[in-house]
Amino acid sequence: MKDYRDVIELLKKKSVGPSEAIDIIERATTVNPENERTRWKMWRFAMYLWERVEEDKRGRLDKKINTIKKIVSTKTYKDMYSAFSLNRSFNHKREVDKLNKLVSDPRQYPYFKSSNFYYKGTKKHIPQPIIDKIR
């Protein structure tokens, strides 16, 4: 797709009306606070971004996989895992793999918006250019 005209043509071809298209886009790009799996995903993203912000402040971003391993090893991560009662025993390797895939998945990029994340312990949003840099 090169521009919006291509999108409009695809919507017409698939018989998707404007209201339905807007509804699909809203559901795909909005965080649903009622969904426990979505809340857990957003907490993991927040912990990941907080660690990446700290690495950036120190002047050196580590490899993403190393950041993820560090996060999953923390007591906070394990406590949050338990709080979301995921009905599984904690497995470090599995959690590292899952978070690594989640953070790297292009379908998750719309969730990495400034409006979804605050600096740790504050009510100040992490600016979008910083999220884009450290993600």
Buried (B, 14 or more C-beta within 10 A) or exposed (E): EEEEEEEEEEBEEEEEEEEEBEEEEEEEEEBEEEEEEBBBBBBBBBBBBBBBBEBEEEEEBBEBBEBBBBBBEEEEBBEBBEEBEBEEEEEEEEBBBBBBEBBEEEEBEEBBBBEBBBBEEEEEBBEEEBBEEBB
